[in-house]
Amino acid sequence: MPATERAIELALAAAQAAADKKANDIVIIDVADQLVITDAFLVASAPNERQVQAIVDAIEEALLQLPEKAKPMRREGERAGRWVLLDYVDLVVHVQHSEEREFYALDRLWKDCPTIPFVDRDLVPADLDGSLDAS
C-alpha cells in the first residue's frame, strides 16, 4: 500500500520549505510498503550546519501552517546540526550535512522504494504554472 494522502501532503509541503531554504538533492521516498512506522522519508542536504538548521526551522514552520497543523513527535540531532531528524509519524524528515548524506547514503539504502515526485515551484516555468494567458 503506497503512502497515504496525508503523508504525501506533509512531504510535499516540507520539500517546498526545504527548497525555499536552498536545500540540495531533495528526495521523497515512499517507504510505506517496507516500514510500518512511517509512510515516507524526506531526505535533503545542505553544505553547513547553519543551513541545516535553517531548513529544519523552515520545515517545522511550514507544516504548522497547514490546515491540519503538524508538529513533530520527536526531534533528534539538533545540537550538532549535522543530521537532524523530524518524526511526524506519517513522514520522517532527514536533513543532513552534505558529508553525512554522502557517507550514510540513505537514498541508496532505500533505492528499491518508489519516490514521490517533487518539483520546486520556483523552478516551474511561468507559462506552465497558469500565470500567463495564452492569448
Backbone torsions as a table, in degrees:
resi	resn	phi	psi	omega
1	MET	NA	125.2	-178.2
2	PRO	-70.4	173.1	179.9
3	ALA	-55.5	145.8	179.1
4	THR	-70.4	162.0	177.1
5	GLU	-59.6	-37.9	179.7
6	ARG	-63.5	-43.5	179.4
7	ALA	-62.4	-41.3	179.7
8	ILE	-67.3	-42.0	177.3
9	GLU	-58.9	-47.6	179.1
10	LEU	-62.3	-44.8	-177.1
11	ALA	-63.2	-43.6	-179.1
12	LEU	-68.3	-39.2	177.2
13	ALA	-65.7	-42.3	178.7
14	ALA	-65.8	-40.8	179.8
15	ALA	-62.8	-41.4	179.5
16	GLN	-66.9	-39.2	177.4
17	ALA	-62.6	-40.8	177.8
18	ALA	-64.4	-43.5	179.3
19	ALA	-62.7	-38.0	179.1
20	ASP	-62.9	-25.1	177.9
21	LYS	-100.5	18.4	174.2
22	LYS	65.6	36.2	173.5
23	ALA	-65.4	152.0	179.2
24	ASN	-102.1	151.8	170.7
25	ASP	46.7	57.3	179.7
26	ILE	-76.5	124.6	-179.1
27	VAL	-134.4	136.1	173.9
28	ILE	-113.0	122.0	-176.7
29	ILE	-111.5	126.9	177.7
30	ASP	-85.2	103.5	-177.7
31	VAL	-105.0	12.1	-174.5
32	ALA	-58.3	-36.1	-179.6
33	ASP	-77.6	-15.2	-176.8
34	GLN	-104.1	-27.8	-176.0
35	LEU	-126.1	145.5	175.0
36	VAL	-96.2	-10.9	-175.0
37	ILE	-87.7	-16.7	179.1
38	THR	-158.5	165.1	179.6
39	ASP	-100.7	-31.6	-174.1
40	ALA	-148.3	151.9	171.5
41	PHE	-113.7	138.0	167.6
42	LEU	-110.4	126.0	178.5
43	VAL	-120.7	129.0	178.2
44	ALA	-145.0	158.6	-179.0
45	SER	-137.7	165.8	179.3
46	ALA	-149.2	154.2	-175.2
47	PRO	-77.8	-10.2	-179.8
48	ASN	-150.1	164.6	-175.2
49	GLU	-64.2	-37.8	-179.7
50	ARG	-62.2	-42.5	179.5
51	GLN	-70.5	-36.4	175.1
52	VAL	-54.6	-48.6	-178.3
53	GLN	-65.1	-38.7	178.5
54	ALA	-63.2	-39.5	178.2
55	ILE	-65.4	-45.8	178.6
56	VAL	-58.7	-47.0	179.5
57	ASP	-60.4	-42.0	-179.5
58	ALA	-65.5	-39.7	179.0
59	ILE	-64.2	-46.9	-179.8
60	GLU	-60.4	-43.3	179.7
61	GLU	-63.9	-44.2	-178.8
62	ALA	-63.0	-40.8	-177.7
63	LEU	-74.3	-22.6	173.5
64	LEU	-75.6	-18.9	-179.5
65	GLN	-86.5	-9.5	179.9
66	LEU	-66.0	154.2	177.6
67	PRO	-52.9	-42.9	172.7
68	GLU	-101.7	90.1	-175.2
69	LYS	-48.8	143.0	178.2
70	ALA	-125.0	127.3	175.4
71	LYS	-116.9	142.0	178.5
72	PRO	-67.8	138.5	176.2
73	MET	-74.6	-26.5	-177.1
74	ARG	-153.5	147.2	175.6
75	ARG	-129.8	136.3	179.0
76	GLU	-135.1	146.7	171.1
77	GLY	82.9	8.4	-174.5
78	GLU	-65.8	-36.5	-174.8
79	ARG	-61.6	-46.3	-178.1
80	ALA	-77.7	-31.9	178.7
81	GLY	71.4	18.2	179.9
82	ARG	-98.5	-30.4	178.1
83	TRP	-153.7	106.5	-179.6
84	VAL	-107.3	132.1	179.2
85	LEU	-114.4	130.2	174.9
86	LEU	-117.7	121.1	-177.7
87	ASP	-104.2	109.9	178.0
88	TYR	-103.4	19.2	-176.7
89	VAL	69.0	-67.4	179.2
90	ASP	-72.4	-23.3	-177.7
91	LEU	-135.9	135.9	172.0
92	VAL	-116.9	122.4	-177.7
93	VAL	-99.7	129.6	175.1
94	HIS	-117.8	112.3	174.1
95	VAL	-111.0	115.5	-172.4
96	GLN	-118.5	148.7	167.1
97	HIS	-62.8	145.4	-176.7
98	SER	-53.3	-37.0	-179.9
99	GLU	-66.7	-41.0	177.2
100	GLU	-66.8	-38.1	179.9
101	ARG	-60.6	-44.8	179.6
102	GLU	-66.9	-43.5	-176.6
103	PHE	-67.5	-49.4	-175.8
104	TYR	-82.9	-23.3	172.6
105	ALA	46.0	56.1	178.4
106	LEU	-58.5	-34.4	179.0
107	ASP	-58.6	-42.5	-179.4
108	ARG	-71.7	-38.3	179.6
109	LEU	-60.7	-37.6	-177.9
110	TRP	-106.0	25.1	-174.5
111	LYS	-62.3	-21.8	-179.9
112	ASP	-81.4	-8.7	179.5
113	CYS	-89.2	147.3	177.1
114	PRO	-69.9	156.3	175.0
115	THR	-104.2	156.5	176.6
116	ILE	-102.5	121.9	-176.4
117	PRO	-61.7	136.7	174.9
118	PHE	-138.3	130.9	174.6
119	VAL	-126.3	123.6	178.0
120	ASP	-58.5	125.3	-177.7
121	ARG	-60.2	-25.3	178.8
122	ASP	-74.7	-12.9	-179.8
123	LEU	-100.3	-3.9	178.7
124	VAL	-78.4	124.2	179.1
125	PRO	-58.5	144.5	-176.4
126	ALA	-56.2	-35.1	-178.1
127	ASP	-74.5	-11.6	178.0
128	LEU	-98.6	-16.2	-176.9
129	ASP	-91.4	6.9	175.7
130	GLY	83.9	5.2	-176.8
131	SER	-86.4	-15.7	178.2
132	LEU	-102.8	140.5	178.4
133	ASP	-88.4	133.2	-177.5
134	ALA	-88.3	57.8	-178.5
135	SER	-93.1	NA	NA
